[in-house]
Each structure stands twice: as structure tokens, then as C-alpha cells.
Amino acid sequence: MQDSDLVTSDHAALASHMAHCARARGAWFEVRRWLQDGHVMLSSRLVTVALVGGVSLAAVTLAAVSLVA
């Protein structure tokens, strides 16, 4: 294999990679990015709210049971 063949194959691989990147950053790229950012933010909040809600419900249930008994 000659050096010129290596350069040609590297150039073709780079061109293919750049075309792939250009397709990935199409018209919907910003929408997908915004939705992913929102999902990350809401997921963490949802877990926190579920945990606090579960602990609060357990505390209220225990308090109600102790008042009845």
C-alpha cells in the first residue's frame, strides 16, 4: 500500500464521517436536544417528589393509626 492510497482512504473515511454528522444535526436536532434536557431535569425532580410523597404518606398513615388505637 502506498502513502497516497492511505491518504485517499483517510480522506474517504473523513468525508463519510462528516456526512454522517451533518445528517445527525438535521432539522430536528434542536428539538431532540431540548426534549432530552427536559427529560433529564424532570426525571430527577420526579424521583425526589415520589420519595418525599411516599415518606409523607407513610408518616400520615402511622399518625392516623396511632390516633385510632
N, C-alpha and C positions, 0 to 999 in steps of 0.2 A: 504494500500500500504506500503510495507516495504522499508527501505532505499536502499536495493540492487536493487529493481525494479526501483527506481528513478535514481540511478547511471547508470543502464543499458539503460534506456530511454534517459538520458542526453548524454550518450556515442553514442547512435544510432543517435541522432539529430546532434551531433557534427560531426560524420562521414559523414552524409548526407550533411551537410553544407560544409565540406571540399571538398567533391567530386564535389559539385556544383561550388565552387570557382576554383577548378582545371580545370573543363570544360570551365569556363568563360575565363580563361587565356590560351586558346588554341593557336594554331599556328598563328592565325590571330590577336591576341590581340594587338601586337605592331603596326601592320598596322592600325587597327581601332583607336588606341590611336594617332598615327601620323596624320591620317586624321582628327580626331576631333580637335587636336591642330591647324592644318592648317585652318580648318573651322572657329574656333574662331578668329584667327588672321585676316583672310581675310574678315570676316563679319564686323568687326569693321572698317577696312580700307575702305570697300565698302560703308558703310554708310557715312563716312567722305567725300569720293570722290564725292558721289552723292550730298551731301549737298553743298559742295564748287562749284561743277559744276552747280547746279541749281541757286545758288546765282550769280555766274559769268554770266551765260546765261541771267538771269533777268537784270543784270546791263548793259550788252552789248545791249540787246533789248531796254531798256529805253534810252540808249545813242543814239542808231540809230534812234529811234522815235523822240527824241528831235532835232537831226540834220536835219531830213527831214521836220519837222514842222516849 
